[in-house]
């Protein structure tokens, strides 16, 4: 779940072989995060290798030779039963929390120590590329909360102080852009933007890099140059030989994760991300947490709210992941592939309506034929030597994230078919300087999702489900498989997803603590985090308020051009008032063809496939 608002791309779920947080406001086009878990970069290359995680020491793990995501009405309704029934994990519907008493005690101890020590904020290191008055610091968290006096890792934190009078300040506003694997370190930069100035007067803007991300005990599974290899292939209906290569590459990727991370690998989880957030709250000196999470950030924010309801002050969840335990993460990804097919049609219909501008076809089927023509041509001769079919698909997947890519993508496709490959190369080419960050984000994404929940352990299940799905949703299905396939061969025992919102499941003490009202934001046609996920969380959190951007599909709505949404967020964060149980906003204006090519957004989904995809 960089292209539109302050949101992560889904983020959790896979969008192509790696994904980007798509974190930028349309007004500025500036990236909110330097990297994101799904930053697809089949090609983004760099000679710098991400360092091994700080907690990687210890006896190596061994990988066995064989295996032992997200509908629409002004007032939401209950979601239907899961549509995918061919696989049922033994622990996929667990209602009990996977955390034990030792981990809960460890969180309490780590939080007390963090409150005593605080955070020493100083000038930011050059590597963060953050200028004064933004300052940076670190907070120490246990690698394993069940052993809080054991090895610790340091999370990097950034902050800019509130600009308003002290009497009107409300503490820290912590932001996470999603992923898993996205960094929020650049969030304080947004305090200077017009859309956020009212909030920046009242709150310190605080960003941080979750465990494994950036300089927070960075995780790596392979050389960035190998991860960013290009050109690569991305067939919508792969052959048996191609599928065998996917399986081989997924196994090799898992071996790289185990070799580089060692025993630390098991500690990259959503539960630990939520626990880290509790320690960060204490280190910031906040009695209760004010938090905005986007995309995957909504999921671990919801897990935090379930584990620590008494520590919640205000929470905004933007572009909501479906938190139902039985959907984390395999079924969420299947749902996501279906949703991207719908958004892919939205883009084609829009291009067809502007046939006189782009000349790609007067119907959505003819536009698809133009795209397929380009895909076949690139399959025979990659553009610029680096744009293959995987890079094409990954670049055009951005149209499903953000309307800001609709015109650039159409212009690039039209120019390529007329013999000019340069706009397509500019849109889809790897960015060498981003390779290390992209590989790091992908490694964190993989570790968190594979550790979080059971996945099908036989290739036959993946092949059966996705072969059937690709018949009606070919655009993203097999890229989504390639992104997540390492989880089929993951050597570690997975957690059981928390039953979000079920305070009784967490324990009798928390059952007596009421969760304050939280604000949910969702676009009806969001592909990265389908709207059903927002309705699911809305039902699970009594007192929550759901704001729906009707007939819109851009992933991430806060901070974008929809003033109605932004007013609801400002009112809630400044006063605590929600717009009632549900509210709706008219859609943002549909993009119009530009009179001349506009500069490309500075960030977004980068082309990629599973590391080393053939």
C-alpha positions in Angstrom: 0.0 0.0 0.0 4.8 8.1 -2.6 2.5 9.0 -5.4 -0.4 10.8 -3.8 -0.8 11.3 -0.2 1.1 10.2 2.9 0.6 6.6 2.4 2.4 3.4 2.1 1.7 1.0 -0.5 0.6 -1.6 0.7 1.5 -2.0 1.0 1.3 -4.9 2.9 0.2 -7.0 0.2 2.1 -7.6 -2.8 1.8 -5.7 -5.9 4.5 -6.8 -8.1 7.6 -8.3 -7.2 8.5 -5.6 -4.8 6.7 -2.6 -3.9 7.0 1.0 -3.2 5.3 3.0 -0.5 4.1 5.5 -3.1 4.6 8.2 -0.5 4.3 11.8 -1.7 1.8 14.5 -1.8 0.6 15.4 -5.3 1.3 19.0 -4.6 5.0 18.4 -4.1 5.8 15.1 -5.6 8.4 14.7 -2.9 8.9 11.2 -1.4 7.9 10.7 2.1 10.1 7.7 2.6 13.4 6.8 1.1 12.5 3.2 0.7 9.5 0.9 1.0 8.9 -2.7 1.5 7.5 -3.3 -1.9 9.7 -1.0 -3.8 9.7 -3.0 -6.9 13.1 -2.7 -8.4 13.8 -5.5 -10.6 16.2 -3.1 -11.8 17.0 -0.4 -9.4 20.6 -1.0 -8.8 23.4 0.1 -6.5 26.8 -1.3 -5.8 26.3 -0.7 -2.0 25.1 -3.8 -0.1 22.8 -3.2 2.8 24.6 -4.2 6.0 23.6 -7.3 7.9 21.1 -6.7 10.7 22.5 -5.8 14.1 20.8 -8.8 15.6 22.1 -11.3 13.0 24.7 -12.9 15.2 24.1 -16.4 16.4 23.9 -20.0 15.2 22.8 -20.1 11.6 19.4 -21.5 10.6 19.0 -24.1 8.0 16.6 -24.2 5.2 14.9 -27.5 4.5 15.3 -28.9 1.0 11.5 -29.0 0.6 8.8 -27.0 2.4 7.9 -28.6 5.8 -4.9 -8.1 0.7 -8.4 -5.8 0.3 -16.7 -2.6 -2.2 -18.6 0.4 -1.7 -21.5 2.3 0.0 -21.8 5.4 2.0 -22.7 3.3 5.0 -20.5 0.2 5.3 -22.0 -3.2 5.6 -20.5 -6.5 7.0 -18.1 -8.2 4.7 -18.8 -11.6 3.2 -17.1 -14.8 4.2 -13.7 -15.5 2.7 -13.9 -16.3 -1.0 -10.8 -18.4 -1.1 -11.4 -21.9 0.2 -8.8 -24.1 -1.5 -6.4 -23.6 1.4 -6.9 -23.5 5.1 -4.0 -23.0 7.4 -4.2 -24.7 10.7 -3.6 -21.5 12.6 -5.0 -19.0 10.2 -8.2 -18.4 12.2 -6.6 -18.2 15.6 -8.5 -16.0 17.9 -6.0 -16.0 20.7 -3.0 -13.7 20.8 0.3 -15.2 19.8 2.2 -13.1 22.4 2.9 -14.7 25.7 3.3 -13.4 29.2 7.1 -13.2 28.9 6.8 -10.9 25.9 4.2 -8.8 27.6 6.4 -8.4 30.6 9.3 -7.6 28.3 7.4 -4.8 26.6 6.6 -3.2 30.0 10.2 -3.4 31.1 11.5 -1.9 27.8 8.9 0.9 27.9 9.9 1.8 31.5 13.5 2.0 30.6 12.8 4.0 27.4 10.7 6.5 29.4 13.6 6.9 31.8 16.2 7.4 29.1 14.1 9.4 26.6 15.6 10.1 23.1 18.7 12.3 22.6 17.7 14.3 19.5 20.6 15.8 17.6 21.5 16.9 14.1 20.5 14.2 11.7 23.2 12.0 10.1 24.0 12.8 6.5 22.6 9.4 5.4 19.1 10.5 6.4 19.2 13.6 4.1 17.1 15.6 6.7 18.0 19.2 7.3 17.5 21.3 10.4 15.3 22.1 12.2 14.6 18.3 11.9 16.6 16.3 14.5 17.3 12.6 14.8 17.8 10.1 17.6 17.6 6.5 18.5 15.5 4.3 20.7 16.6 0.9 22.0 14.3 -2.0 21.8 14.8 -5.7 22.6 15.4 -8.0 19.6 13.3 -10.6 21.4 10.7 -9.2 23.9 10.6 -12.5 25.7 14.3 -11.8 26.6 14.2 -8.0 27.3 17.6 -8.0 29.0 19.2 -9.7 26.0 20.3 -8.3 22.7 18.8 -4.9 21.8 18.6 -3.1 18.4 18.4 0.7 17.8 15.5 2.2 15.8 16.2 5.6 14.2 13.7 8.4 14.9 13.2 11.9 13.4 11.3 14.8 14.8 10.4 18.4 14.1 8.9 20.4 17.0 5.4 21.9 16.8 5.4 25.5 15.6 2.4 26.8 17.7 2.3 28.3 21.2 3.2 25.8 23.9 -0.3 26.1 25.4 -1.8 24.7 22.2 0.6 21.9 21.6 -0.7 18.3 21.9 2.5 16.2 21.9 3.9 13.9 19.3 2.2 12.7 16.1 3.9 9.5 15.0 3.5 8.3 11.4 4.2 5.1 9.6 3.8 4.8 5.8 3.3 1.1 5.5 5.2 -1.7 3.7 6.1 -3.8 5.6 9.5 -2.3 5.1 8.8 1.4 4.5 10.6 4.2 6.5 8.8 7.2 7.8 12.0 9.1 8.6 11.1 11.9 6.1 7.7 12.6 7.7 8.8 15.7 9.6 9.5 17.4 6.2 5.8 17.6 5.7 5.3 20.0 8.6 6.2 22.8 6.1 3.5 21.8 3.6 0.3 23.8 3.5 -2.0 20.8 3.9 -0.3 19.9 7.3 0.4 23.3 8.9 -2.5 23.3 11.2 -1.4 19.9 12.6 2.2 20.9 12.6 1.4 23.9 14.9 -0.2 21.5 17.4 2.0 18.4 17.1 5.6 17.4 16.9 5.9 15.4 13.7 7.7 12.2 14.4 8.9 9.6 11.9 10.9 6.5 12.4 12.3 3.5 10.6 10.8 0.2 11.9 13.1 -2.7 12.8 15.0 -3.9 9.9 14.4 -0.8 7.8 17.1 1.8 6.8 19.5 2.2 9.6 17.3 0.4 12.2 19.2 -2.9 12.3 18.9 -3.2 8.5 17.8 -6.6 7.1 19.1 -7.9 3.8 18.5 -11.1 1.9 20.7 -10.7 -1.2 23.1 -8.4 -3.0 21.3 -5.3 -4.2 22.7 -5.7 -7.7 21.2 -9.2 -7.9 17.8 -7.9 -6.6 17.8 -5.1 -9.1 18.7 -7.3 -12.1 17.1 -6.1 -15.3 15.6 -6.7 -17.8 13.3 -9.4 -16.4 10.2 -11.2 -17.6 6.6 -11.1 -16.2 4.2 -13.3 -18.2 0.6 -13.0 -17.2 0.1 -16.7 -17.9 3.5 -18.3 -17.2 4.7 -21.6 -18.6 5.5 -24.6 -16.5 9.2 -24.0 -17.1 8.9 -20.4 -15.9 7.0 -21.5 -12.8 9.8 -23.9 -12.0 12.3 -21.1 -12.2 10.0 -19.0 -9.9 10.1 -21.8 -7.3 13.9 -22.1 -7.6 14.4 -18.4 -7.2 12.1 -18.2 -4.2 14.0 -21.0 -2.4 17.3 -19.3 -3.2 15.9 -16.1 -1.8 14.9 -17.8 1.5 18.4 -19.3 1.8 19.8 -15.8 1.4 17.6 -14.4 4.2 18.6 -17.2 6.5 22.3 -16.9 5.7 22.4 -13.1 6.2 20.1 -12.7 9.2 20.6 -15.9 11.2 18.4 -16.3 14.3 17.4 -12.7 14.2 15.2 -13.5 11.2 12.3 -14.7 13.4 11.9 -11.4 15.2 10.8 -9.3 12.3 7.0 -9.5 12.8 3.9 -7.3 13.0 3.7 -8.1 16.7 7.1 -6.8 17.4 6.4 -3.7 15.3 3.5 -3.0 17.5 5.6 -3.6 20.6 8.3 -1.3 19.3 5.7 1.4 18.8 4.8 1.1 22.5 8.5 1.5 23.5 8.7 4.5 21.1 5.7 6.1 22.8 7.3 5.8 26.1 10.7 7.1 24.9 8.9 10.2 23.5 7.5 10.9 26.9 3.9 10.4 25.7 1.4 9.1 28.2 -0.8 8.0 25.3 -0.1 7.6 21.6 -1.3 9.7 18.7 -0.6 7.8 15.5 -1.3 7.9 11.8 -0.7 4.6 9.9 -1.1 4.1 6.2 -1.6 0.8 4.3 0.3 -1.8 6.3 0.7 0.8 9.0 -3.1 0.4 9.6 -2.6 -3.3 10.4 0.1 -3.0 12.9 -1.6 0.1 14.3 -4.7 -2.0 14.8 -2.6 -4.7 16.4 -1.2 -2.0 18.8 -4.7 -0.8 19.6 -5.7 -4.3 20.5 -2.7 -5.0 22.7 -2.5 -1.6 24.3 -5.9 0.0 24.2 -5.3 2.1 27.3 -2.3 3.7 25.6 -4.2 5.0 22.6 -5.0 8.7 22.4 -6.0 9.1 18.8 -5.4 7.0 15.7 -6.0 7.5 12.0 -5.8 4.5 9.7 -5.5 5.5 6.1 -6.1 2.8 3.4 -7.0 -0.1 5.6 -5.6 -3.6 5.4 -8.2 -6.3 6.0 -7.2 -7.6 9.5 -9.4 -10.7 9.7 -7.0 -13.4 10.9 -8.0 -15.9 8.2 -7.0 -13.3 5.5 -3.5 -12.5 6.8 -1.7 -12.7 4.4 -2.4 -15.3 1.7 -6.0 -14.5 1.1 -5.4 -10.7 1.3 -3.0 -11.1 -1.6 -5.5 -13.0 -3.7 -8.1 -10.3 -3.0 -5.5 -7.6 -4.0 -4.9 -9.2 -7.4 -8.6 -9.0 -8.1 -8.8 -5.4 -7.0 -5.8 -4.4 -9.2 -7.5 -5.9 -12.2 -10.5 -3.6 -11.6 -8.2 -0.5 -11.3 -6.3 -1.6 -14.4 -9.7 -1.5 -16.3 -10.4 2.0 -14.8 -7.2 3.3 -16.3 -7.8 1.7 -19.7 -11.3 3.2 -19.8 -10.0 6.6 -19.0 -7.4 6.3 -21.8 -10.1 5.2 -24.2 -12.1 8.3 -23.4 -9.1 10.4 -24.4 -8.3 8.5 -27.6 -7.9 11.8 -29.5 -5.0 12.6 -27.1 -3.2 9.3 -26.8 -4.3 7.3 -29.9 -4.1 4.0 -28.0 -7.7 2.9 -28.7 -11.2 4.1 -28.4 -12.3 1.3 -26.2 -10.7 -0.3 -23.1 -10.2 -3.5 -25.0 -8.3 -1.7 -27.7 -6.2 0.1 -25.1 -5.4 -3.3 -23.7 -4.4 -4.5 -27.2 -2.0 -1.5 -27.4 -0.4 -2.5 -24.0 -0.1 -6.1 -25.1 1.6 -5.0 -28.3 4.2 -3.2 -26.3 4.6 -6.1 -24.0 5.3 -8.5 -26.9 7.7 -6.1 -28.4 9.6 -5.7 -25.1 9.7 -9.4 -24.8 11.7 -9.6 -27.9 13.9 -6.5 -27.4 14.0 -4.7 -24.0 13.9 -0.9 -24.3 17.2 0.7 -23.4 18.5 -2.8 -22.5 16.8 -2.6 -19.2 13.0 -2.4 -19.7 11.6 -5.9 -20.1 8.0 -7.1 -19.5 8.5 -7.1 -15.7 9.6 -3.5 -15.7 6.7 -2.6 -18.0 4.1 -4.3 -15.7 5.6 -2.8 -12.6 5.6 0.7 -14.0 2.0 0.4 -15.2 1.0 -1.1 -11.8 1.5 2.5 -10.5 -1.7 3.5 -12.3 -3.5 1.3 -9.8 -2.0 3.2 -6.9 -2.4 6.8 -8.0 -4.3 8.7 -10.6 -1.2 11.0 -10.9 0.4 8.2 -13.0 -2.5 7.9 -15.5 -1.3 10.6 -17.9 2.5 9.8 -17.8 1.8 6.1 -18.3 -0.5 6.7 -21.3 2.0 9.1 -22.9 4.9 6.7 -22.4 3.0 3.8 -24.0 1.9 5.9 -26.9 5.4 7.2 -27.6 6.9 3.8 -27.4 4.5 2.3 -29.9 5.4 5.2 -32.2 9.1 4.4 -32.0 10.2 6.7 -29.2 11.2 4.6 -26.1 12.6 7.4 -24.0 9.4 8.3 -22.1 8.9 4.6 -21.2 12.5 4.3 -20.1 12.1 7.4 -17.9 8.9 5.9 -16.4 10.1 2.4 -15.8 13.9 2.3 -15.7 15.7 1.1 -12.6 17.2 3.7 -10.4 20.7 2.5 -9.4 20.9 4.7 -6.3 17.8 3.1 -4.9 18.9 -0.6 -5.2 20.2 -1.0 -1.7 17.1 0.6 -0.1 14.8 -1.3 -2.3 16.4 -4.7 -1.5 16.3 -3.8 2.2 12.6 -3.0 2.0 11.8 -6.2 0.1 13.7 -8.2 2.7 11.7 -6.7 5.6 8.5 -7.2 3.7 9.2 -10.8 3.1 10.3 -11.6 6.7 7.3 -9.9 8.3 4.7 -11.4 6.1 6.2 -14.9 6.2 6.6 -14.8 10.0 3.2 -13.3 10.6 0.9 -16.1 9.6 0.7 -19.6 8.0 1.0 -19.8 4.2 0.3 -22.7 1.9 3.3 -25.0 2.1 2.8 -26.8 -1.2 3.4 -25.3 -4.6 0.3 -27.2 -5.9 -1.9 -25.0 -3.8 -0.3 -21.7 -5.1 -0.4 -23.0 -8.6 -4.0 -24.1 -8.5 -5.4 -20.9 -6.8 -3.4 -18.5 -9.0 -3.8 -20.3 -12.3 -7.6 -20.0 -11.8 -7.4 -16.4 -10.6 -5.2 -15.4 -13.5 -8.0 -16.3 -15.9 -10.0 -13.4 -14.7 -7.3 -11.2 -13.2 -4.1 -11.7 -15.2 -2.6 -8.2 -14.7 -1.1 -8.7 -11.2 -1.8 -12.3 -10.2 1.5 -13.9 -11.0 3.7 -11.0 -10.0 1.9 -11.2 -6.7 2.8 -14.8 -6.5 6.4 -14.1 -7.2 6.5 -11.5 -4.6 5.2 -13.8 -1.8 6.4 -17.2 -2.9 9.3 -17.3 -0.5 6.7 -17.7 2.3 5.9 -21.2 0.9 9.5 -22.3 1.8 10.0 -20.2 4.9 11.9 -22.4 7.5 10.5 -20.6 10.6 7.3 -21.4 12.5 4.8 -18.6 11.8 2.9 -16.6 14.4 -0.9 -16.8 14.6 -2.5 -13.5 13.6 -4.0 -11.6 16.4 -7.8 -11.3 16.5 -7.8 -7.5 16.0 -10.3 -5.7 18.2 -10.9 -8.7 20.4 -9.7 -7.3 23.7 -11.0 -10.3 25.6 -8.5 -12.5 23.6 -5.6 -10.4 24.9 -6.4 -10.8 28.5 -8.9 -9.9 31.3 -7.1 -6.7 32.2 -7.3 -5.1 28.8 -10.8 -6.3 28.4 -11.9 -3.7 30.9 -10.2 -0.8 29.0 -12.2 0.9 26.4 -10.5 1.9 23.1 -11.0 5.6 22.2 -12.7 6.3 18.9 -10.4 5.9 15.9 -10.7 7.3 12.4 -10.6 5.1 9.3 -10.0 6.4 5.8 -10.6 4.5 2.6 -11.2 4.9 -1.1 -13.9 2.7 -2.6 -11.8 1.5 -5.5 -8.4 1.3 -3.8 -6.6 -1.7 -5.2 -3.7 -2.1 -2.8 -6.0 -2.2 0.2 -9.5 -3.1 -1.1 -12.4 -1.3 0.6 -13.7 -4.5 2.2 -10.7 -4.3 4.6 -11.9 -0.9 5.9 -15.3 -2.3 6.5 -13.9 -5.3 8.4 -11.8 -3.1 10.7 -14.8 -0.7 11.1 -16.9 -3.6 12.5 -14.1 -4.8 14.7 -13.4 -1.5 16.4 -16.6 -0.3 18.2 -16.8 3.4 18.2 -14.6 3.8 15.1 -15.6 6.2 12.3 -15.2 5.3 8.6 -14.7 8.1 6.1 -15.1 6.9 2.5 -13.8 8.6 -0.6 -16.5 7.5 -3.0 -15.8 6.4 -6.5 -12.0 7.0 -6.1 -9.1 4.6 -6.2 -5.9 6.4 -5.3 -4.2 4.5 -2.5 -3.8 6.8 0.5 -6.2 9.7 0.9 -4.8 11.9 3.7 -2.9 14.9 2.5 -4.1 14.6 -1.1 -6.4 16.9 -3.0 -9.6 15.9 -1.3 -10.3 18.7 1.2 -13.3 16.9 2.7 -11.1 14.0 3.8 -8.4 16.4 5.1 -10.9 18.4 7.1 -12.1 15.2 8.9 -8.6 14.3 9.7 -7.7 17.7 11.0 -10.8 17.9 13.1 -10.2 14.5 14.7 -6.5 15.0 15.4 -7.0 18.5 16.8 -10.2 18.0 18.8 -10.8 14.3 19.1 -14.2 14.6 17.3 -15.2 12.1 14.6 -17.8 12.6 12.0 -20.0 9.9 13.5 -20.1 6.2 12.7 -19.6 6.8 9.0 -19.2 9.7 6.6 -18.5 10.0 2.9 -16.6 12.5 0.6 -17.1 13.1 -3.0 -14.2 11.8 -5.2 -11.3 13.9 -6.1 -11.5 15.2 -9.7 -10.6 12.7 -12.3 -7.3 13.5 -14.0 -7.3 15.3 -17.3 -4.8 14.8 -20.1 -2.1 17.4 -19.7 -1.3 19.9 -22.5 2.3 18.7 -22.4 4.1 15.9 -20.5 4.5 16.7 -16.8 7.5 15.8 -14.7 7.2 12.3 -13.4 6.4 11.9 -9.7 9.7 11.6 -7.8 8.8 8.2 -6.3 6.5 5.3 -6.7 6.4 1.7 -7.6 9.7 0.8 -9.2 9.9 -2.1 -11.7 10.9 -5.4 -10.3 10.2 -9.1 -10.0 11.1 -11.6 -7.4 14.8 -11.3 -6.8 16.4 -12.8 -9.9 13.1 -13.6 -11.6 14.0 -15.1 -15.0 
